[in-house]
Amino acid sequence: MRVLHLSTWNRPCGIATYCGNLVRSLDGVGIRNDVYPLEPHLWRTFTAADIAELQGDIAEQSRRYDVVHIQHEHGFFGHAVSYKAAARNYGSLLRQLRAAGTPVVTTFHTEPLGVGERRTLSPQKLLRNVNRRLAWKHHVSGCFGVGPLDAKAIVHTPTTRRALIKQGMPAGAVHVVEHGCLPQRQAWQNPAAAKEQLGLPVDAVLLTMFGFIGRYKGHDVAVRALAKLPERFHLAICGGAHPEADDDFLDKLLKLVRHLGIEDRVTITGWLSVDAADVYYAATDICLAPYVDPNLSASGAITWALASGKPTIGSKVPAFQNICREQPCMLLTTPKMEDEIVWAAEKLANDPTHSADLVAAAGRYIDSYSWEETARVTENLYATMISGQSLTASGIGRGRLVARTATPATIQRTQAPRIDRRGLLASSPTRSVEQPVAARAS
């Protein structure tokens, strides 16, 4: 089987990292994988003729493959120009791939914009969201279906699946495949040596956030929480601003750190090499993921935290709640509530038993959703698409039957007072009786 992957590649990018892990895991099951790199920064420079040439080349290349697998983020198709342009370009590519006769599956790392915002919006933003939804339905949703050459979708959570269906995609075309996880790290024999290497006191409690800096990840919430924690707590932000970011969030974060007077307790590393990241993993006591965006589809950074071998404090966004329904592997706090993070950090720092329970649950979770398992599920999807068989994976999940053996039990029951025909209480006294009851099997 030959698969062509469209994604960012070999660069500081979370989706490039995701695609690299996916490709390596698919290599392991005997699939031939090639990559057509996407370059988001070029879309600002493209003319209509440039876009047509690029899409034509991808479609022509696809004829040599059994499946094309696209990693989707709005910026990969021209969101820097406009959301409507990105939807139009992506939809046009899907139609050209269909014309080339190659089955296509897309992994969605973000939901369609304008679908799930729950807060009160101004009339201008409401109109903007309506236009975004219409653009997506017009250019994208109609390309998806259950037929052999209809595009298929992979999402990481049921919440994202519902968002795509709400935007007009058939339910049978949207498949839930959880984000793959790396194996859990083994604890360093001497974590104090790692702290010493980083210039931290031996008794320091290091809170760490992994991944690029972004407003939706709640870095500012973490900084405010640190300011309320005792002096021995320190915060490491292992990542810098995304290379393609065009906002001033990092600048505002630095100003907040100075305003709170905690410069000596906060480290922002920028992008780390593997060896440097290993030192921070070893020195970390607690991982933080105080995300504030309820529309988050999935997070590679949270899988790194769960695989760190350290306990994790996350926030109650649907993506993380979904993980904790599988395994209670994070201590969840309300988004934007730094006082809850303060409480959670102090609790885990002083409760090694609870911390160990979270780490053990995280180990069970990542064992269930390893990259090897992701490769197996993805290969099955490819094979079904190539065969032209009808796809039935709705991704809802089925209830798990709990078989129980009926056992006798004794309960205390109070006999209800008897009422005579006139509606008056009868004179017989209320009494307590013991009665054996057989538990009903379910």
Helices and strands as residue ranges (DSSP letters): E 2-7, H 14-27, E 32-37, G 40-45, H 48-62, E 67-72, G 74-77, H 83-99, E 104-108, H 123-139, G 141-143, E 152-155, H 158-166, G 171-173, E 174-176, H 191-197, E 205-210, G 215-217, H 219-228, E 233-238, H 249-260, G 263-265, E 266-268, H 274-283, E 286-289, H 300-306, E 312-315, H 318-326, E 331-333, H 338-350, H 352-368, H 371-387, E 408-414, E 432-438
